[in-house]
Amino acid sequence: MTSMNEAGSSADSTLIKTDTLGRLRTSPERREMLLDEFEQSGMSGAEFARLIGIKYQTFAGWRQWWCKCRGETGTEKKAE
């Protein structure tokens, strides 16, 4: 059951989706946003994963996918 506000719409318009094992699902758009934030943060992957509340292995998989899509090999250094 969802709560309704005075306008008659759901108070929380975002749904939290889970898979059959109960793991939270993250939309591709949200992943890309988080990876962009990571690029700008200057933090290590482990620190950033802890900050956003996901396991490092999950974050590393997202990062690997992101680098592959952008054609990076992972050996390039960030321009500072």
LINGI-V221740 format. One record per residue. N is the residue number from 0. RES is the residue in three letters. NEAR is the number of other ideal C-beta (glycine too) atoms within 8 Angstrom. Layout:
n->N res->RES near->NEAR
n->N res->RES near->NEAR
This chain:
n->0 res->MET near->2
n->1 res->THR near->6
n->2 res->SER near->7
n->3 res->MET near->7
n->4 res->ASN near->8
n->5 res->GLU near->3
n->6 res->ALA near->4
n->7 res->GLY near->5
n->8 res->SER near->7
n->9 res->SER near->8
n->10 res->ALA near->7
n->11 res->ASP near->6
n->12 res->SER near->4
n->13 res->THR near->4
n->14 res->LEU near->3
n->15 res->ILE near->6
n->16 res->LYS near->6
n->17 res->THR near->8
n->18 res->ASP near->7
n->19 res->THR near->3
n->20 res->LEU near->5
n->21 res->GLY near->5
n->22 res->ARG near->6
n->23 res->LEU near->6
n->24 res->ARG near->8
n->25 res->THR near->6
n->26 res->SER near->6
n->27 res->PRO near->5
n->28 res->GLU near->6
n->29 res->ARG near->8
n->30 res->ARG near->11
n->31 res->GLU near->9
n->32 res->MET near->8
n->33 res->LEU near->11
n->34 res->LEU near->11
n->35 res->ASP near->8
n->36 res->GLU near->9
n->37 res->PHE near->12
n->38 res->GLU near->7
n->39 res->GLN near->6
n->40 res->SER near->7
n->41 res->GLY near->3
n->42 res->MET near->8
n->43 res->SER near->5
n->44 res->GLY near->11
n->45 res->ALA near->7
n->46 res->GLU near->8
n->47 res->PHE near->13
n->48 res->ALA near->13
n->49 res->ARG near->8
n->50 res->LEU near->7
n->51 res->ILE near->8
n->52 res->GLY near->4
n->53 res->ILE near->7
n->54 res->LYS near->6
n->55 res->TYR near->10
n->56 res->GLN near->6
n->57 res->THR near->9
n->58 res->PHE near->14
n->59 res->ALA near->10
n->60 res->GLY near->8
n->61 res->TRP near->11
n->62 res->ARG near->11
n->63 res->GLN near->9
n->64 res->TRP near->8
n->65 res->TRP near->11
n->66 res->CYS near->10
n->67 res->LYS near->8
n->68 res->CYS near->6
n->69 res->ARG near->6
n->70 res->GLY near->4
n->71 res->GLU near->7
n->72 res->THR near->5
n->73 res->GLY near->6
n->74 res->THR near->3
n->75 res->GLU near->6
n->76 res->LYS near->3
n->77 res->LYS near->5
n->78 res->ALA near->3
n->79 res->GLU near->2
